[in-house]
Amino acid sequence: MPYYPKPLERLINELRRLPGVGIKTAQRLAFHMMKMSPEEISALAKAIAELHSSLTYCSICGNITEIGRDPCDICSDPTRDHSLICVVEEPDDLLALERTGRYRGVYHVLMGALSPLEGITPEDLRIRELLERVNNEDIREVIIATNHTTEGQATAIYLANRLGKLDIKVTRIAYGIPVGGDLEYIDEVTLAKALEGRREMI
């Protein structure tokens, strides 16, 4: 790394620890922060510091919520369908589904996916809590919405096997073609899965 004053070097090194942030991005962010006003820097530092002091995880679904608001707003919402649980890997996956505005059930956040290579086993995820919810609540369907990665697929299969022993409907989100996407630009795996997951229109 080129020579920087120690405080700037420390900031760059800390920024590089964030996912997806390489040396050039860290440098660009650090130099941008140098141009920010003391008030802006103070507000940014306060927001970061309050992450752990003001936020926690919902005791029911595992989503992020403010301390003192447990269960979270989604789990507390009486207008949502509490018999329908959508299982996701991380809280940001939940937010992505919420942005569609199409889902009105509740969620369950696993906090990861199975990955034997990384030593992540079922005991490391919130699978036991999911099974307890299904056993203790009036659940009619569980939608498995883990990512379509090797780890996500393995997690989906594991969950389907565990949930299949219970008297509920278990579904998996389909592989999709992006809205507005031309078929010629879609990769073969996505196209094949889109065909496999087709449904009747009439």
Stockholm file with secondary structure:
# STOCKHOLM 1.0

chainA/1-202         MPYYPKPLERLINELRRLPGVGIKTAQRLAFHMMKMSPEEISALAKAIAELHSSLTYCSICGNITEIGRDPCDICSDPTRDHSLICVVEEPDDLLALERTGRYRGVYHVLMGALSPLEGITPEDLRIRELLERVNNEDIREVIIATNHTTEGQATAIYLANRLGKLDIKVTRIAYGIPVGGDLEYIDEVTLAKALEGRREMI
#=GR chainA/1-202 SS CCCCCHHHHHHHHHHTTSTTCCHHHHHHHHHHHHHSCHHHHHHHHHHHHHHHHHEEECTTTCCEEETTCCSCHHHHCTTSEEEEEEEESSHHHHHHHHHHSCCCEEEEECSSCCBGGGTBCGGGTTHHHHHHHHHHSCCCEEEECCCSSHHHHHHHHHHHHHHTTSSSEEEECCCCCCTTCCGGGSCHHHHHHHHHTCCCCC
#=GC SS_cons         CCCCCHHHHHHHHHHTTSTTCCHHHHHHHHHHHHHSCHHHHHHHHHHHHHHHHHEEECTTTCCEEETTCCSCHHHHCTTSEEEEEEEESSHHHHHHHHHHSCCCEEEEECSSCCBGGGTBCGGGTTHHHHHHHHHHSCCCEEEECCCSSHHHHHHHHHHHHHHTTSSSEEEECCCCCCTTCCGGGSCHHHHHHHHHTCCCCC
//
